[in-house]
Amino acid sequence: MAPTHVLRCCQRGLAWIPVVFIALVVCWSYYAYVVELCIITIINTGEKIVYLVFFHLSFIMFVWSYWKTIFTRPANPSKEFSLPKAEKEQYEKEERPEAQQEILRRVASGLPLYTRTGAGAIRYCDRCQVIKPDRCHHCSACDMCVLKMDHHCPWVNNCVGFSNYKYFILFLAYSLVYCLFIAATVLQYFIRFWTNDLPDTHAKFHILFLFFVAAMFCISILSLFSYHLWLVGKNRSTIEAFRAPVFRNGPDKNGFSLGFSKNIAQVFGDQKKYWLLPVCTSQGDGLTFPTRLVNVDPEQPTVILQTDCSSKSNLLCN
């Protein structure tokens, strides 16, 4: 028992290594840009001020969105999706899968569920002992079921899902802006390095590596950011892009797509003035999602969970 606990603690500690690495790179980039480039290398005062103002704007938005992505707890299924005590005891005693599924079907009949397993069964997590809401999956790294799970990201040491997906997209966007701004403004001094026009100080080596690091991260982030923008436009998660969700009528990779503008609004909300801020504006509560297949799904119950979706959405995102 003790070795398992120690191993788990070690795994949790090691999981922070990518985050610490990113934090160290960001801290160095801040020092190299502000001190070595702007204060030591750049002579023109006006150029210094303009560079520092725009640099700090991108830096603040990048750090803010990164922080929110890391420390926003993944949203989990509510109590409505747990088996009642009597059904839970009956489920655990029952050995036949058919009988277990019958118990799950009875409980799920009052829940707003559209999706099934590949075999058409109710999606149930034995580990968390809950019926999985639509788009919910169990994360082995976090050891919990996560609402609208997209993926587990080692660079934020967190599961990206309903509660922080908007923050993750903004993190990618602002990290791309941050790297692009650094690469663009450092470029002329990078060229001067190779033409020996820079003063012979240690600052020129910071400038050299600053450009290389910014360009390298810019290329890698651009591909990931573009892919997730495509997913948002299609209203798919990374999991759903690789494995289409299964409805009663069969698999359909576009089952949750409501059209481009509505797909965007599901992640970023209706109020465009908040789209670029890492604050919770995503629509819904993460437990149930509208689908274009509802009209051709006669078995779908009309029962709605008795929750205030707007207030619950804010609660899940905080």
C-alpha positions in Angstrom: 0.0 0.0 0.0 2.8 2.4 1.0 4.9 1.8 -2.1 1.8 2.5 -4.3 1.2 5.8 -2.5 4.8 6.8 -2.9 4.8 5.9 -6.6 1.7 7.9 -7.1 3.2 10.9 -5.4 6.4 10.6 -7.5 4.2 10.4 -10.7 2.4 13.6 -9.7 5.7 15.3 -9.0 7.2 14.3 -12.3 4.1 15.4 -14.2 5.0 19.0 -13.3 8.4 18.8 -15.1 7.0 20.0 -18.6 5.2 22.9 -16.8 8.4 23.9 -15.0 10.3 23.7 -18.2 7.9 26.0 -20.0 7.9 28.4 -17.0 11.7 28.5 -17.0 11.8 29.2 -20.8 9.2 32.0 -20.4 11.2 33.6 -17.5 14.4 33.5 -19.5 12.6 34.9 -22.6 11.3 37.8 -20.4 14.8 38.6 -19.1 16.4 38.2 -22.5 13.9 40.5 -24.3 13.4 43.2 -21.6 16.9 43.4 -20.3 19.3 42.1 -22.9 17.5 43.4 -26.0 15.4 46.5 -25.0 17.5 47.9 -22.2 21.1 47.0 -23.3 21.0 46.5 -27.0 18.3 48.9 -28.4 19.5 52.5 -28.4 16.4 54.3 -29.7 14.1 55.3 -26.8 10.9 55.3 -28.8 11.6 51.9 -30.2 12.3 50.6 -26.6 8.9 52.0 -25.4 6.9 50.6 -28.3 8.5 47.2 -28.0 8.1 47.0 -24.2 4.4 48.0 -24.3 3.4 45.5 -26.8 5.6 42.8 -25.4 4.1 43.2 -21.9 0.5 43.1 -23.3 1.2 39.8 -25.1 3.1 38.5 -22.1 0.3 39.2 -19.6 -2.4 37.6 -21.8 -0.2 34.6 -22.4 0.6 34.0 -18.7 -3.1 34.7 -17.7 -4.5 32.1 -20.2 -1.8 29.6 -19.4 -2.5 29.9 -15.6 -6.2 29.4 -16.2 -5.6 26.3 -18.3 -3.4 24.8 -15.7 -5.3 25.5 -12.5 -8.9 25.2 -13.7 -10.1 21.9 -12.3 -11.7 19.5 -14.9 -15.5 19.4 -14.6 -16.9 16.0 -13.5 -20.4 14.4 -13.9 -22.9 15.5 -11.4 -24.8 13.3 -8.9 -27.7 12.8 -11.3 -25.4 10.5 -13.3 -24.5 8.3 -10.3 -26.5 5.1 -9.7 -29.0 5.3 -6.8 -27.9 3.1 -3.9 -30.4 0.3 -4.6 -29.5 0.1 -8.3 -25.8 0.3 -7.5 -25.9 -2.6 -5.1 -27.9 -4.6 -7.7 -25.5 -3.7 -10.4 -22.5 -4.9 -8.4 -24.1 -8.2 -7.5 -25.2 -8.9 -11.0 -22.7 -10.9 -13.0 -24.5 -11.0 -16.4 -23.6 -8.1 -18.7 -27.1 -8.1 -20.1 -28.7 -7.7 -16.7 -26.2 -4.9 -15.8 -27.1 -3.1 -19.0 -30.8 -3.4 -18.2 -30.2 -1.7 -14.8 -28.2 1.1 -16.5 -30.9 1.6 -19.1 -33.5 2.0 -16.4 -31.5 4.7 -14.7 -30.4 6.4 -17.9 -34.0 6.6 -19.2 -34.5 9.9 -17.3 -31.2 11.4 -18.3 -30.5 13.5 -21.5 -28.2 11.0 -23.2 -27.6 10.7 -27.0 -24.5 8.6 -27.3 -23.8 4.9 -26.7 -20.8 2.6 -26.8 -19.7 1.0 -30.1 -21.9 -2.0 -29.2 -24.9 0.2 -28.4 -24.7 -0.1 -24.7 -25.0 2.7 -22.0 -21.6 4.3 -21.4 -20.7 3.5 -17.8 -17.4 4.1 -16.0 -16.7 1.3 -13.5 -13.8 3.3 -12.1 -15.8 6.4 -11.2 -19.1 4.5 -10.9 -21.1 7.0 -13.0 -23.1 6.9 -16.2 -21.0 9.0 -18.6 -22.7 12.1 -20.0 -22.4 12.7 -23.7 -18.8 13.6 -24.7 -17.5 12.6 -21.2 -14.5 10.3 -21.0 -12.4 8.9 -18.2 -8.8 10.3 -18.0 -6.4 7.7 -16.7 -3.8 10.4 -15.9 -6.3 12.5 -13.8 -8.1 9.3 -12.6 -11.5 10.9 -13.1 -14.3 11.3 -15.7 -14.0 14.7 -17.5 -16.9 16.5 -19.1 -16.4 17.0 -22.8 -12.9 15.7 -22.5 -10.5 16.8 -25.4 -7.2 15.4 -24.2 -4.8 15.3 -21.3 -2.0 17.8 -22.0 1.3 17.3 -20.3 2.4 20.9 -21.0 -0.3 22.1 -18.6 -0.4 19.0 -16.4 -4.2 19.0 -16.7 -7.0 17.6 -18.6 -8.4 19.8 -21.3 -12.2 19.6 -21.3 -15.4 21.6 -20.9 -14.2 23.8 -18.0 -10.9 25.0 -19.6 -11.1 24.4 -23.3 -11.6 28.1 -24.1 -8.6 28.9 -21.9 -6.5 26.3 -23.8 -7.4 27.8 -27.1 -6.5 31.3 -25.9 -3.3 29.9 -24.4 -2.3 28.6 -27.8 -3.4 31.9 -29.4 -1.5 34.2 -27.1 1.6 32.0 -27.0 1.6 32.2 -30.8 1.3 36.0 -30.6 4.0 36.1 -28.0 6.5 34.0 -30.1 5.6 35.9 -33.3 6.1 39.2 -31.7 9.5 38.2 -30.3 10.7 36.7 -33.6 9.5 39.7 -35.6 11.1 42.3 -33.4 14.3 40.4 -32.8 14.9 39.5 -36.5 16.8 42.7 -37.4 19.1 42.2 -34.4 19.5 38.6 -35.3 20.7 39.6 -38.8 23.1 42.1 -37.2 24.5 39.3 -35.2 25.7 37.5 -38.3 27.0 40.7 -39.9 28.9 41.6 -36.7 27.0 44.9 -36.3 26.0 44.2 -32.7 28.2 45.3 -29.8 30.5 42.5 -28.6 28.7 41.7 -25.3 26.9 38.7 -23.9 23.6 40.3 -25.0 24.1 39.2 -28.6 24.0 35.5 -27.6 20.7 36.0 -25.8 19.4 37.6 -28.9 20.6 34.7 -31.0 18.9 32.1 -28.9 15.8 34.2 -28.4 15.1 34.3 -32.1 15.8 30.5 -32.5 13.6 29.6 -29.5 10.7 31.9 -30.6 10.8 30.6 -34.2 10.9 27.0 -33.1 7.9 27.4 -30.7 6.1 29.5 -33.2 6.1 26.7 -35.8 5.0 24.0 -33.4 2.3 26.1 -31.8 0.9 27.2 -35.2 0.1 23.7 -36.3 -1.5 22.8 -33.0 -3.5 26.1 -32.9 -4.7 25.6 -36.4 -5.8 22.1 -35.7 -7.9 23.1 -32.6 -9.5 26.0 -34.5 -10.6 23.4 -37.1 -12.0 21.3 -34.2 -13.9 24.3 -32.8 -15.4 25.0 -36.2 -16.6 21.4 -36.5 -17.6 21.2 -32.8 -15.5 18.1 -32.2 -13.0 17.2 -29.5 -9.7 15.6 -30.3 -11.1 12.2 -29.1 -14.2 12.6 -31.4 -11.9 13.5 -34.3 -10.2 10.1 -34.0 -13.2 8.1 -33.0 -16.7 9.4 -34.0 -19.3 9.4 -31.3 -21.8 6.6 -31.5 -25.5 7.6 -31.5 -28.5 5.3 -31.5 -28.5 5.6 -35.2 -24.8 4.7 -35.5 -21.5 6.7 -35.5 -21.6 10.3 -36.7 -18.5 12.5 -36.5 -20.8 15.6 -37.2 -23.4 14.6 -34.7 -22.8 17.6 -32.4 -22.1 20.1 -35.2 -24.7 22.9 -35.2 -23.2 25.1 -37.9 -20.0 27.2 -37.8 -21.3 30.2 -35.8 -23.1 28.1 -33.2 -20.1 25.8 -32.9 -17.9 28.8 -32.1 -20.5 30.1 -29.6 -20.5 26.8 -27.7 -16.8 27.3 -26.8 -16.5 31.1 -26.7 -20.1 32.2 -25.8 -22.6 34.7 -27.3 -20.8 37.9 -26.1 -18.0 38.6 -28.5 -16.4 41.2 -26.2 -15.3 38.3 -23.9 -14.0 36.0 -26.6 -10.4 37.1 -26.2 -10.4 37.1 -22.4 -9.7 33.9 -20.4 -12.9 34.1 -18.5 -15.7 31.6 -18.4 -18.2 32.2 -21.2 -18.8 28.7 -22.7 -22.4 27.8 -23.3 -24.2 25.0 -21.3 -23.2 23.0 -18.2 -21.0 20.4 -19.9 -23.5 17.6 -19.0 -25.7 17.7 -22.1 -25.1 19.1 -25.6 -27.6 19.9 -28.4 -27.3 17.7 -31.4 -28.6 18.0 -35.0 -29.7 14.3 -34.6 -32.3 14.9 -31.9 -35.2 15.1 -34.4 -34.3 11.6 -35.8 -33.8 10.1 -32.4 -37.3 9.1 -31.1 -36.0 7.4 -28.0 -34.4 10.6 -26.7 -36.3 11.7 -23.5 -37.4 15.3 -23.1 -36.5 15.3 -19.4 -34.1 18.2 -18.6 -31.9 18.1 -15.5 -33.1 20.5 -12.9 -30.1 22.8 -12.9 -29.5 26.4 -13.7 -27.2 26.0 -16.7 -25.8 29.5 -16.7 -24.9 29.4 -13.0 -23.6 25.8 -13.2 -21.5 26.7 -16.2 -19.8 29.5 -14.2 -19.3 27.1 -11.3 -17.7 24.5 -13.4 -15.3 26.9 -15.1 -14.1 28.5 -11.8 
